[in-house]
Amino acid sequence: MEFTVYLLIRITIVIIISFFLGNGVVVLFNHLPYKWFLNEGESPTEDIIGKNQQRLTSTPWKWIFTGLFGATSIYIVITMSLIYSITVLIVMNLLLIATVSDIKYGIIPDQINILVAISAIGFFGFHDDWTNQLYGAIAGLFILLVLWAIGKAVYKKDAIGGGDIKMYASLGLVLGLNGIIITFIISTFLGAIHFAYLLAQKRISLKDSRPMMPYIFASFIIYTLFLWDFTLNL
């Protein structure tokens, strides 16, 4: 009986948090300084400034994001601790903002990357040693730098943006060494499947590039919900 009551309290708490975080993605995205979404020397468009219109419409996105956070929070709080659930939801919020930005404007704000790195503090208690998080950041940075170098050599241009490289370093601080490697593998697999599908539909060509953040976001959810405990024992 006590366990059931405690579980209901935990579910109620995360549902309330999910409501604010899901709505918060839209509210924050529409009110963040427009300079966050600009590359150096780039002039802002009216859409980025967002003075006369929302960058991201409230309907249906507030409902979609709230539903996503709600479903995720209920599952994770049943299987994991309340503190872990809250920290994961906070990082999800930041990653979703970065995802929307990457899709709409092709940029991941440095400020979001910094906030993701800071959020790693909340994961200290979920790693055996703080050095695991440090190694995760180094591994995330190294993997993306190698891919950047390969893309530069093959395509003679930046196939991977600086924001993606910084994001993997920041996320490595959150997930640790095993976590960032597995997240990279999952995101690469999801990206490859989606890219192949778009190619088959003739909606893109081999020369086209795709934003990485949607796959990073999805792989983060998969890892933190289903694989966290498993990889800690590797």
Secondary structure, 3 states (H helix, E strand, C coil): CHHHHHHHHHHHHHHHHHHHHHHHHHHHHHHCCHHHHCCCCCCCCHHHHCCCCCCCCHHHHHHHHHHHHHHHHHHHHHHCCHHHHHHHHHHHHHHHHHHHHHHHHCCCCHHHHHHHHHHHHHHHHHCCCHHHHHHHHHHHHHHHHHHHHHHHHHHCCCCCCHHHHHHHHHHHHHHHHHHHHHHHHHHHHHHHHHHHHHHHCCCCCCCCCCCCHHHHHHHHHHHHHHHHHHHHCC
